[in-house]
Amino acid sequence: MPIKSLIKPETRTKILVALGPMAGLALMISIFLGRLNDPNLDFAGGFLIGLSIVGNLAFIFVVTRYLRKIGGCNDRQKKN
C-alpha cells in the first residue's frame, strides 16, 4: 500500500470522519431522487443508498476507534 503510506494517520482519520456527513447527504439525495418517481434514477438512488450505508458504517468504526484511543468512549475507565 504505497499510497496509504504517503498520507499521515491524522489526515486519514480526518478524511474518514468526513464520511459521516457525506453519508447523510447521500441518504437525503437518494430519498429526494426516490420521490421523483423516475425509473431512470433508480440506479443512482440505489448507489447513493449503498454509499450511505457503507459511509455510516465506516464513520462509526473510525469514530469509536478514535474515541477509544483518546479515552473518551467509556465512563468506567474514568472511575478507576
Secondary structure, 3 states (H helix, E strand, C coil): CHHHHHCCHHHHHHHHHCHHHHHHHHHHHHHHHHHCCCHHHHHHHHHHHHHHHHHHHHHHHHHHHHHHHHCCCCCHHHHC
